[in-house]
């Protein structure tokens, strides 16, 4: 199962580029006082576009979890994994939704038995995609004995 928010992120990037271009034209055509009011939103849009904006691809296949992140305007076909681990290292998962912002929280155990948490944003994922992610993680955490349920999902 492979889920990505690349369409959303690319559309948002093109919208931001258009807004930056229109703001830049408005700055050129307007007076100095309006220029001062428009330069701050222009700077915020540029920072958001080039620093914050990322596409996220979550892939659960082959006994491995892979999370890839890249900028939506890159032309590279191969994207190196941001995070990759086998299912055996996964202790639990949780998808939280606070104030309209969804996050995937993974509880992981390292080779040295250290436990840590990885959080990744699910911004731009539809509810259907989030449901697919939940279903895929639920299929990973099947309790060994159905008579004694184990709470794997925290």
Secondary structure by P-SEA (a helix, b strand, c coil): ccccaaaaaaaaaaaaaaaaaaaaaaaaaccaaaaaaaaaaaaaaaaaacccbbbbbbbbcccbbbbbbbbccccccccccccccccccccbbbbbbcccbbbbbbbbbccccccbbbbbbcccccaaaaaaaaaaaaaaaccccccccccccc
